[in-house]
Amino acid sequence: MSALQLLADKLADDVLAAEAELGDDRFYEKVAQILMAASPTFQEAYITSIRVRLAERRGREYLERALAAKRGLISDTETEAEAPVDLAGSGH
């Protein structure tokens, strides 16, 4: 992994961890704006790191809800209502 990606990954981890404390779930976008002015290349690597982490978080939350429904801890409808919609492969 390149130094650029390592730095972007670390920043993405730190920013996402800080969002709860800051009470701003879009704080990562503000950081991205700052980075764009300083280095578009770094900003792109950072945004990629953010998107990957947010996608993993959504997938993990869905997995946890599906398992909770299977185990009878929540209703199946809570999981089904939030199932992802396939948009014919328009994701990354």
Backbone torsions as a table, in degrees:
resi	resn	phi	psi	omega
1	MET	NA	138.1	-177.8
2	SER	-74.4	161.1	176.8
3	ALA	-60.1	-37.8	178.6
4	LEU	-58.9	-49.0	-178.1
5	GLN	-68.4	-36.9	176.9
6	LEU	-61.0	-44.9	178.5
7	LEU	-64.7	-43.5	-180.0
8	ALA	-63.8	-41.8	178.6
9	ASP	-62.9	-43.9	-179.6
10	LYS	-63.3	-45.5	178.9
11	LEU	-62.7	-43.1	179.0
12	ALA	-59.9	-44.6	177.4
13	ASP	-59.1	-46.8	-177.5
14	ASP	-66.2	-41.1	-179.3
15	VAL	-66.8	-45.4	179.8
16	LEU	-65.4	-34.6	176.8
17	ALA	-68.1	-32.8	-178.3
18	ALA	-78.4	-19.8	-175.4
19	GLU	-58.0	-41.2	-179.7
20	ALA	-63.8	-44.5	180.0
21	GLU	-64.3	-36.7	-179.7
22	LEU	-79.8	-18.5	-177.8
23	GLY	69.1	32.8	-176.1
24	ASP	-138.9	99.8	-176.8
25	ASP	-76.9	1.6	175.8
26	ARG	-118.1	17.3	-179.6
27	PHE	-57.8	-33.9	-179.2
28	TYR	-57.8	-30.3	178.4
29	GLU	-68.9	-36.9	177.5
30	LYS	-65.2	-41.1	177.2
31	VAL	-63.9	-40.5	179.3
32	ALA	-60.2	-38.3	178.3
33	GLN	-64.0	-41.2	177.6
34	ILE	-62.7	-43.5	-179.3
35	LEU	-65.8	-36.6	-179.5
36	MET	-59.2	-39.1	179.7
37	ALA	-69.8	-29.7	-176.6
38	ALA	-90.0	-44.2	-176.8
39	SER	-160.0	102.1	178.1
40	PRO	-57.9	-33.2	179.6
41	THR	-65.5	-45.4	178.6
42	PHE	-67.8	-38.7	179.3
43	GLN	-60.7	-40.4	179.5
44	GLU	-64.8	-43.0	178.3
45	ALA	-64.6	-40.1	179.0
46	TYR	-63.7	-47.4	-179.8
47	ILE	-61.9	-40.3	176.6
48	THR	-60.5	-44.7	178.3
49	SER	-61.4	-41.6	178.4
50	ILE	-62.6	-48.8	-177.3
51	ARG	-61.1	-41.3	178.8
52	VAL	-62.8	-43.5	-179.4
53	ARG	-67.9	-39.8	178.4
54	LEU	-67.2	-38.7	177.9
55	ALA	-65.3	-42.6	178.2
56	GLU	-63.3	-40.1	179.0
57	ARG	-62.1	-44.8	178.7
58	ARG	-63.8	-43.6	178.7
59	GLY	-62.6	-42.7	179.6
60	ARG	-65.3	-42.3	178.2
61	GLU	-61.9	-40.9	178.4
62	TYR	-65.5	-42.8	177.0
63	LEU	-58.9	-45.4	-179.7
64	GLU	-63.8	-39.0	177.3
65	ARG	-66.6	-40.7	179.9
66	ALA	-63.6	-42.9	178.1
67	LEU	-66.9	-39.5	177.9
68	ALA	-63.3	-38.9	177.8
69	ALA	-65.8	-42.7	179.6
70	LYS	-62.1	-36.6	-178.5
71	ARG	-85.4	1.5	177.0
72	GLY	79.4	15.4	-179.1
73	LEU	-83.2	-25.9	174.0
74	ILE	-139.5	166.4	179.8
75	SER	-76.7	151.7	177.8
76	ASP	-60.4	-32.2	-177.4
77	THR	-66.1	-28.1	176.9
78	GLU	-65.7	-33.1	178.9
79	THR	-80.5	-45.0	-177.5
80	GLU	-64.4	-36.6	-177.4
81	ALA	-64.2	-24.2	-176.8
82	GLU	-110.2	13.5	178.1
83	ALA	-63.5	141.8	-179.2
84	PRO	-65.6	149.6	177.7
85	VAL	-99.0	130.2	178.2
86	ASP	-79.2	115.8	-179.5
87	LEU	-101.9	42.0	176.7
88	ALA	57.5	45.0	174.1
89	GLY	72.1	29.3	-178.1
90	SER	-83.1	-3.0	179.2
91	GLY	-82.3	-173.5	-178.6
92	HIS	-93.4	NA	NA
